[in-house]
Amino acid sequence: MLHLAHLNFLDHLNSFTPEKKYRECVELLSAAISRGTPVCDSAGKTAFDVFDCTACDGAESTKPYCSQYSEALQFFSDWPFGKEKYVVLETQSKAMGAHTCYF
């Protein structure tokens, strides 16, 4: 299991605000998995839009489907903000009939 202490490769972000740290982590995730893009939601917070989600291809569900993204985003949220400050949720899912998976 990866612990927050193992994120020393992100130490250069320590001078950033928590919001900027989270945005940088979401951009890193997007680059690392070659999927999705960080966007700003209606409240100006960083969200993750996985318009090219392959996990949902051909899947049908009545509830959010992409736990792999929400778990990674939660991990990155807990680092700058502290555990349980925010809960990352998938609010739209291609498996539920949306045009994108949105967190």
N, C-alpha and C positions, 0 to 999 in steps of 0.2 A: 504494500500500500504506500502511496506517495503521501508524504506529510508536507505541510507548509514550510517546514524547515529546509526541505530539499529544493526550494525555489531560489537558491542563491544565484542562479544564472539570471534572475530578475532583479538583483540588487541595485542595478542602475536606475530602477524605477522608484527607489525609496524617497527621492526628493519630490515626487509627484503627489498631487492630491489623490485621495482614494478613488475619485471618479475617473481621473486620468489613468491611474494604475489599472482599473478594471477595463477601461477602453483599450489600453495597450494589450492586456491579456486576451481580450476578445479578438483583437486584430491578429495576435499571435496564433490563436486557435484557428481562425479562418485560414491563415497562411499554412499552418501545419497540416490541416486536413483537406486543403484545397476545396472547401465548401463554404457556402454562405458568405454573409458580409455583415459587419457591424453597422448599425443604423441608429438614429436617434428616434425615440418614441415621441408621442405627443406631449409628454412631460419633460422632454429634453434629456432623458436617461438613455444610456446605451442599451440597445436591444440587439438581438442577433436574428437575422433573417436568412433562413436556409431555404432559399428558393429552388436550389438544386439538390434537395434531399434525396438520396438514393435509398435510405432506409425505409422510406414510405412507398417506394415504387411498387405498385400492385397490392399494397396493404390496405385493409379497411379496418377502422376502429371507431368505437364510440367515445373514446377518451384519448388524451395525448399519448403519442406513440414513441417519440424520439428521446428516450431516457438517456442515451449516450451523450447527447448535446446538453441536456439540462443538468446532468451530473457534472460535466466538465465546467459549465458556466457557473454552477453553484460553488464549485471548488475555487474558481477564480474570483468569485464575489466574496467568499469568506476571507480571502487573504487580505485585501485592503480594508474591508469594512468590518470584519469580525464575524464570527459565526452567528447565524440566526438574525443578523440585521436585515437581510433581504432573503426572500425565497424565490428562486428562479423557477418560473412556470412556463410551460409551452401553452401559449394562448390560441394559437392556430396550428393545425396539423393537416398536412396533405392526406394522411390516412383517414382523417375525419371529413375530407371533401374540400378543404381550403386550397388555395392556389400556392401556398407556401407553408413552411414550418417556422413559427415565429416565437421567440422567447423574450 
